[in-house]
């Protein structure tokens, strides 16, 4: 009777895969694909803790809110930094996802598969599960981000050959060597898109005495940022901010070359993580990686020229996956499908 109830619950519930990223929150629903892709930002009233905006709407408020409202990212380095706000964000997006399924499936709590960094502790794992449970999930499963990313980009993770994935998110970079459906070796470093943004903010303050916020730094990174010389080599961008000395508005022009230099430290940390993981790779798997190359995923992999820099520094081909931002979320969807297949066997 219990197993019949479980099958009935699976039939009527909606399965959800979540990429709970530091910068972006993605939701995958079985049979529908990715239905939500928004920034991991929550805005709330500071006195009452009432949530007033989540996702894209909340991100627009970053650095622009009055004193009675706070707009924050509740995830830091891929783990929960603010439990209550993370729970509110999970609840908001899970409820939104449930509105997309037939009414009969809204009666049951969804099964949820959440991708988490490979380097988090057991306490941090429990924190993610607890937040998801309080947000309205039933059965909760966790999968390591590099494994989800590898599955999502189509690497042959179940085969007896070595595959290497580098998932560069907002807060962490996950490097993993995978073979026979397991992670042979991995490294998680707390460097990603957010560290790149901070490097640009510090550069603007140090060189130009110009104070800018995270949204402006991110725009600079996307528009003219690079890890390797690109064509045209010298491009310029006007940046507006506040003068550190006069506190008045100020506008300057910056070049792509100086931003590449500003990004050198976080970029070198990512390349170093890949290098140290390769150093520990078993010889046979190293040969496979040499043949097939290194696959880059995550939003940070879209930094111009990063694949070329890794290839130059390590002597191994590197390629950015198709639609790298959705790799982890797509991987959770594939795993959910396989879980049902195994349960019906």
HELIX and SHEET records of a PDB file:
HELIX    1   1 UNK A    2  UNK A   12  1                                  11    
HELIX    2   2 UNK A   56  UNK A   59  1                                   4    
HELIX    3   3 UNK A   83  UNK A   98  1                                  16    
HELIX    4   4 UNK A  103  UNK A  107  5                                   5    
HELIX    5   5 UNK A  122  UNK A  134  1                                  13    
HELIX    6   6 UNK A  145  UNK A  152  1                                   8    
HELIX    7   7 UNK A  193  UNK A  208  1                                  16    
HELIX    8   8 UNK A  214  UNK A  224  1                                  11    
HELIX    9   9 UNK A  256  UNK A  262  1                                   7    
HELIX   10  10 UNK A  264  UNK A  279  1                                  16    
HELIX   11  11 UNK A  283  UNK A  292  1                                  10    
HELIX   12  12 UNK A  299  UNK A  302  5                                   4    
HELIX   13  13 UNK A  306  UNK A  314  1                                   9    
HELIX   14  14 UNK A  324  UNK A  326  5                                   3    
HELIX   15  15 UNK A  327  UNK A  344  1                                  18    
SHEET    1   A 5 UNK A  33  UNK A  39  0                                        
SHEET    2   A 5 UNK A  24  UNK A  29 -1                                        
SHEET    3   A 5 UNK A  15  UNK A  20 -1                                        
SHEET    4   A 5 UNK A 110  UNK A 116  1                                        
SHEET    5   A 5 UNK A 137  UNK A 144  1                                        
SHEET    1   B 3 UNK A  51  UNK A  54  0                                        
SHEET    2   B 3 UNK A  42  UNK A  45 -1                                        
SHEET    3   B 3 UNK A  69  UNK A  72 -1                                        
SHEET    1   C 2 UNK A  75  UNK A  76  0                                        
SHEET    2   C 2 UNK A  79  UNK A  80 -1                                        
SHEET    1   D 5 UNK A 182  UNK A 189  0                                        
SHEET    2   D 5 UNK A 173  UNK A 179 -1                                        
SHEET    3   D 5 UNK A 163  UNK A 168 -1                                        
SHEET    4   D 5 UNK A 294  UNK A 297  1                                        
SHEET    5   D 5 UNK A 318  UNK A 320  1                                        
SHEET    1   E 3 UNK A 210  UNK A 211  0                                        
SHEET    2   E 3 UNK A 236  UNK A 243 -1                                        
SHEET    3   E 3 UNK A 249  UNK A 255 -1                                        
END                                                                             
